[in-house]
C-alpha cells in the first residue's frame, strides 16, 4: 500500500530547480536539465511536485509526460496529479494517476489527509514493466473532458472515469512515491 505524505499546513514549500516546488521540505530533490526533470525521493515519504508558475486548469485539458523510472521498488507508484488546490498543505486536494513496475495503474483522489481509491491497482500489458535493473519508460496521458477522464499509457486507452468522481479543476504536476528516482520529459499540462 502506498504511504501517504503527511504535510503540516504551516510547512514552507521547498523551491526546487527551475521553479519547481515539492510538497515536503526534506528528502526530495528536483533538478531540471535541458527540459528533463529528475525527481528523487527519500525514505521519509513520497512527494507532489509542480511548477511554481503553474496556472490552474479548467474544462477540457491534457496532462502528459514521458516517465522514466531510474530506480525504486517494484510496487511503488509514480505518475501525474491534476485538479490540485492547496498543494503542500494538510488541506491539499487533487486527483492522481499512478503506474508502477509490475504494470499496475491506480486512480485516486485526495481530500486533505483522506484518499479515495477511484480505480484500484489494475495491471495492463500497455504499461512497460521494470527491466532487470528496475527501470522502465512509459508515456502517461490524462485527458480531462467536461464529462470524463480518459487515461492512456503508450497511446493505449486503459480507463474512462466520470469527471464528477474526481477533482479536475486546479493545478497539474507529478506524484512520486518514496525512495524513487524518476526522469520526466515532455511534461505538458494544457
PyMOL commands that set and color helices and strands:
alter all, ss='L'
color gray80, all
select helices_A, chain A and resi 17-19+163-165
alter helices_A, ss='H'
color red, helices_A
select strands_A, chain A and resi 14-15+20-22+28-33+36-41+47-51+61-71+78-85+93-99+104-111+114-123+136-144+148-153+156-162+171-176+181-189
alter strands_A, ss='S'
color yellow, strands_A
deselect
rebuild
show_as cartoon
